[in-house]
Amino acid sequence: MGLYDKYFLAPFINCACGTKPITYQRKKVVPLAEGRVLEVGMGSALNLPYYDRNKVEFIWGLEPSADMREKARPNIDKSGLEVKLIDLPGEEIPLDDNSVDSILLTYTLCTIPDWHSALEQMRRVLKPEGRLIFTEHGNAPDASVEKWQQRINPVWKKLAGGCNLNRPIPDLITQSGFNIVDLESRYLPSTPKLFAYNYWGVAQIA
């Protein structure tokens, strides 16, 4: 990991992903997870306080960044939850077919380079009756905002560790063999509009 990634990017991402509006979104979706959970893009384990301990059996935390895994360990230790960190990207999920009850995605699809392969892997490991639970930022519905997202995305992606501002999150999910059974969206408050449009909900295997 380079100096930029270690001393700027990882702390920046950790801070940005812990803002009050983002935390509010986490509180909405994380408690929906149950059984054997795969959290893709665990980061520094900011979601752990919001899991329903009475519903969760075990958590696999997929996180390719060594620095983020290092930041996650203290949060895992104090959570009291059983978590196993996996140091692989979303495109490589080392779990058996139909072995996961819930998959949790929180601000992850924006960054995965091959989102289609990653979602296909998620569909493979998810049980037929399982649920994909997500909250993600993505392309805005307003033409003026979306235009600027398109303009600055190439530069932003380089500065922000591969984060894309303009991915059409519901389309990515449905194009990968899922049906979205619950979906909400809105601009988050106190957040610049370029980064603020959020989608959250639940999907199941089509």
MARLO-796330 format. One line per 5 residues: number of its first residue (from 1); their letters; for each residue x, z, y of C-alpha. Coordinates in Angstrom, 3 decimals. Each point is the difference from the previous one (the first is absolute). Layout:
! residues N
NUM> a> X:Z:Y  ...
***
This chain:
! residues 206
1> mglyd> 0.000:0.000:0.000  1.394:-0.981:3.412  0.424:2.309:2.968  -3.002:-1.562:1.779  -2.241:0.648:-3.005
6> kyfla> 1.249:3.535:-0.571  0.212:1.334:3.542  -2.715:-1.975:1.786  -2.391:-1.849:-2.286  -0.805:2.750:-2.513
11> pfinc> -0.566:2.692:2.673  -2.037:-2.468:2.091  -2.255:-0.929:-2.927  -0.425:3.642:-0.967  -0.999:0.888:3.558
16> acgtk> -2.334:-2.987:0.443  -1.718:0.707:-3.302  -0.613:3.614:0.978  -1.882:-0.513:3.256  -3.361:1.696:0.461
21> pityq> -2.139:-3.171:-0.457  1.930:-0.996:-3.130  -0.255:3.516:-1.398  -3.765:-0.092:0.590  -0.188:-3.191:-2.066
26> rkkvv> 2.001:1.592:-2.794  -2.434:2.907:-0.101  -2.850:-2.463:-0.530  1.376:-1.820:-3.019  2.537:2.159:-1.835
31> plaeg> -2.594:2.507:-1.342  -1.749:-2.880:-1.783  2.902:-0.309:-2.463  -0.492:1.569:-3.410  1.500:0.218:-3.453
36> rvlev> 3.374:-1.657:-0.510  0.915:-1.416:3.398  2.472:-2.683:1.002  0.934:0.207:3.667  1.732:-3.227:1.010
41> gmgsa> 2.361:0.446:2.932  0.059:3.789:-0.044  2.459:0.135:2.907  0.787:3.598:0.913  -3.047:1.287:-1.941
46> lnlpy> -2.204:0.547:3.052  -3.144:-0.389:-2.128  0.606:2.938:-2.324  -1.818:2.667:2.076  -3.223:-2.029:-0.153
51> ydrnk> -0.362:-0.502:-3.751  -2.857:1.864:-1.671  1.879:2.223:-2.437  -3.116:0.468:-2.111  -0.209:-3.743:-0.666
56> vefiw> 3.636:-1.105:-0.319  1.858:0.306:-3.292  3.321:-1.645:0.860  1.526:-2.234:2.706  2.527:-2.797:-0.359
61> gleps> 1.621:-0.622:3.379  1.415:-3.509:0.244  2.554:-0.184:2.816  2.920:-2.474:0.166  1.764:1.625:2.982
66> admre> 2.620:2.568:-0.988  -0.169:1.595:3.439  -3.778:0.355:-0.202  0.256:1.515:-3.483  2.457:2.521:1.409
71> karpn> -2.476:0.867:2.764  -2.799:0.248:-2.562  1.622:2.596:-2.235  -0.577:3.076:2.210  -3.654:-1.015:0.452
76> idksg> -0.369:-0.464:-3.757  1.633:3.362:-0.732  -2.364:1.892:2.277  -3.121:-1.911:-1.043  -0.391:1.610:-3.398
81> levkl> -1.130:-3.367:-1.387  1.611:-1.734:-2.962  1.699:-3.066:1.463  2.452:-2.421:-1.550  1.888:-2.215:2.446
86> idlpg> 0.703:-3.577:-1.090  2.758:-1.824:1.868  -1.436:-3.503:-0.304  -1.956:-2.302:2.330  -3.694:-0.780:-0.347
91> eeipl> 0.751:-3.253:-1.777  1.560:1.988:-2.866  -2.270:2.704:-1.399  1.496:1.445:-3.222  -3.288:1.311:-1.421
96> ddnsv> -2.123:-1.062:-2.951  -3.053:-2.211:0.321  -3.233:1.899:0.750  1.838:3.305:0.473  -1.028:1.009:3.538
101> dsill> -3.317:1.454:1.206  0.601:-0.391:3.743  2.403:-2.026:2.116  0.607:1.142:3.560  1.258:-2.294:2.761
106> tytlc> 0.581:1.457:3.448  1.769:-2.297:2.478  1.852:-1.810:-2.765  -1.376:-3.543:-0.341  1.344:-0.870:3.436
111> tipdw> 3.562:0.312:-1.301  0.089:-1.180:-3.628  1.719:-3.422:0.047  -1.880:-1.480:-2.962  -3.358:1.664:0.513
116> hsale> -1.719:-2.228:-2.564  2.368:0.948:-2.828  -0.269:3.658:0.978  -3.802:-0.038:-0.062  0.030:-1.819:-3.337
121> qmrrv> 2.227:2.778:-1.357  -2.439:2.571:1.354  -2.900:-1.787:-1.685  1.967:-0.047:-3.263  0.618:3.760:-0.106
126> lkpeg> -3.412:1.051:1.334  -2.636:0.951:-2.554  -3.073:-2.296:-0.056  -2.112:2.759:1.555  2.791:1.131:2.361
131> rlift> 0.060:-0.272:3.779  2.400:-1.416:2.568  -0.268:2.228:3.077  1.509:-1.212:3.243  0.457:0.416:3.716
136> ehgna> 2.099:-2.713:1.635  0.603:-1.533:3.408  -0.311:-3.759:0.373  -1.171:-2.977:1.975  -2.413:0.739:2.825
141> pdasv> -3.410:-1.715:0.321  0.427:-0.683:3.726  1.645:-3.342:0.698  2.035:1.279:2.940  1.496:2.855:-2.048
146> ekwqq> 0.513:-2.123:-3.091  1.824:-2.610:2.081  2.561:2.555:1.125  0.329:1.386:-3.504  0.961:-3.491:-1.162
151> rinpv> 2.452:-0.444:2.861  1.965:3.196:-0.402  -0.254:0.398:-3.778  3.264:-1.847:-0.840  2.028:2.302:2.256
156> wkkla> -1.978:3.117:-0.869  0.476:-0.606:-3.714  3.788:-0.065:0.411  0.052:3.185:2.065  -2.547:1.946:-2.051
161> ggcnl> 1.293:-0.375:-3.532  -2.151:-2.954:-0.990  -3.271:1.319:1.427  -2.479:-2.780:0.807  -2.577:0.493:2.755
166> nrpip> -2.277:-2.853:-0.982  -0.787:0.158:-3.701  -3.715:-0.473:-0.872  -0.202:3.047:-2.234  -3.455:-0.525:-1.611
171> dlitq> 0.896:-3.607:-0.825  3.262:1.038:-1.664  -1.851:2.455:-2.212  -2.786:-2.356:-1.049  2.408:-2.901:-0.563
176> sgfni> 1.820:2.179:-2.544  -2.946:0.576:-2.317  -1.750:2.991:1.565  -3.526:0.481:1.308  -0.242:2.168:3.099
181> vdles> -2.908:2.371:-0.559  0.348:1.979:3.228  1.619:-1.190:3.232  0.186:1.256:3.571  2.116:-1.162:2.907
186> rylps> 0.684:0.872:3.611  2.672:0.370:2.662  1.581:3.433:-0.253  -0.087:2.040:3.207  3.091:0.794:2.051
191> tpklf> 1.869:-2.903:-1.598  1.055:-3.334:1.550  -2.442:-2.660:-1.174  2.724:-2.151:-1.517  0.574:2.732:-2.589
196> aynyw> -3.388:1.697:-0.009  -2.429:-2.058:-2.058  -0.587:1.810:-3.291  -1.793:-0.839:-3.203  -0.858:2.673:-2.550
201> gvaqi> -2.076:0.204:-3.133  -0.142:-0.302:-3.764  0.417:-2.946:-2.347  -0.394:-0.509:-3.728  1.181:-2.620:-2.472
206> a> -2.198:-3.088:0.232
***
